[in-house]
Each structure stands twice: as structure tokens, then as C-alpha cells.
Amino acid sequence: MFTSASLRAASAYKRIAAETSVQGADPHSLVGLLYDALLQSIALGGNAMARGDVATKGAALGKAVRILDEGLKAGLNLNEGGELAANLHQLYTYSAMRLTQANLRNDAKALEEVVQLIEPLAESWKLIRGPGPAYLQPVGGRGA
């Protein structure tokens, strides 16, 4: 298995890899990373809840709430984003509230509710990126 030194090294590598992906990401990719981290934190919190691991559950769901509040909500431009930004703000606020309730009440259904609200947004966000750079497009038009 791993020694404590190799565990620390693996942890440091993972942290550096995450920091590098964030530093090199454009704003669109950053939102995608936030959605991914949010869903991972909810899953980790749900697994910890099922095991009765209160500390891990609290840390994971607390991280999920911070991602919603300090990441996704804070990134919204309510002045220029119109109704869409306002609706997302309300959804993120509601989701953070439900995650907090889930944590306090050990309510797995509340976690699932938030996942059902966020997953479609995360998937849609990936799709709106566009076709990508020209060098990734097929040569010769349709059916080439």
C-alpha cells in the first residue's frame, strides 16, 4: 500500500493538478469545473451520510454550499444577465438551503433533489461551448 510520504506526495500532486487546470481555464471552463466539483461534493456527502460519517458529510456538503455561494452565485452578473441570471441566483440559493437542510437532517432526498436540479445545468453548460476549433472539424463538409 502507500506510505504516509507517498500519500502526501499523491495528495500534493492531485492538488497541483487541480490548481493547474483552474489556472489555465477560461471562464466557461471554470464554470464547468465548479459544476463538476459541486456534484462530486454532493456525492461524497451522500456517501458519507449513508455510512454515518458525520465529519466527512459536513465537510463535503459545506464545500458544496461554498461552491454554490462563492463560485456559481458570485459569478453571476445580475445587472446584465437579466432573467436568466436572476433565475440561476434563485436556484443556487435554494440549492444551498436544501444542502444545508440535508446536512442537518440527514436527508438523502434533499441531496437527490439538488442533484436533479444541477445535473441538467452542468450537462447543458458542457453543450453550449460550441463546435470547437477548426482543426477539430471534419474536412470536406458533411459526411466526410
N, C-alpha and C positions, 0 to 999 in steps of 0.2 A: 504494500500500500504506500501511501505518501507519508513522508516525514513532515514534521511541522515546518521545516525550512522549505521543502518543496511545495507545501500547501501555501505558504506565504508567497512564494515565487509565482505560483499559479494564480493566486488572488491578485497579485500586483500586475501580472500580465493581462488578466481579464479587465482590471480597472483601466490600465493604459490603453488597451484596445478599445474600450468603450469611450474613453476620453478622446482618442484619436478620431473615431467615427463621428463624434459630436463636433469636434473642432473643424473637420473637413466637410461638414454637411451644409447644404444650402437651407434656407428657411423651410422649404417644402419638405425636405428630408427630415429636418428636425422635428416637425410635427408628426411625421410618421414614426420616428424613434420614440416620441412621447407616447403615442398611442400604443406602440409595442410594449414599452415599459409599464404603462398603465395596466394593460391586460395581463402581463406577466405578474405584476404585483398582486392583482386581484386573485389570480390562480394560486399563487403562493399563499396568500392569506386564506383562501378557501381550503387548501390542503392542510394548512396548519390548524384551521378551525376544526376540521374533521378529526384530526389527531389529538385535539385538546391542547395544542402547543400555544398557549396564550401569548407568550413573548413574541414568537415569530409572527403570529396572526396580527398582533398590534403593530409591529414594525412594518409588515408588508402593507397592511391597509392604510396605515399612516402615510407611507410613501405614496400609495395610490392617490390619497386625498391631496398630498402636496403636488403631485404631477397635475392633477386637475386644477388646483388653485393657483399654483406658482408657475405652471408651464402653459397648459392649454388655455385657461381662462385669462391669464395675464397677457397672452399673446394676441388676444382678440382686439381689433380696432373697432370699438363701439361707435366712434364718430363716423367712420367711413364704411363700416361693414353692414350697415343697415339692419334689416330684419333678420338676415341670416346670422350675423354676429350676435344680435340680441337673443335669438333662439338658442344658439350654441352656449351663450353665457348662462342662460336659464337651465339648460340641460346639464352643463358641468356643475352648476351649483346644486341642482337636485341630486346628481350622481354622488357628489361629495357628501351630501347629507345622508343618502342611503348607505354609503360605505361606512360612515360613522355609526349609524344605527346598527348595521350588520355587525360591526366590531363589538359594540356594547351588548347586543342581544344574542350574539352567535347565530345570526340569521342568514343561513346559506341562500335562501330565496332572494334576499335583498342583493346579495352578490351576483346571483344569476340575472336579476333584473338589470343591474348596471351593465353587465357583460352584453346583454341583449340590446341595450341602448347604444353602447360604444362600438361593438364589433362592426356593425354596418357602416359607421362613420370611418373607422380605421380602414376597412376594405375599400370604401369609396375614395378615400383620400389617396390610396395607392393607385387607383384607376385614373384619377384626374391629372396625373402627371403629364400625360401626352404621349405621343408616339416615340419620343426619344431622339437621339441624334441621328443624322442622316446615315452615318456609317452602319447603323443597326437595321436600316430599312432594306427590304428586298430589292434587288436590282431588276429592272425590266418591267416594272409595273405589276399589275395583278397577276397572281398565279405563277409568278416567275420561279 
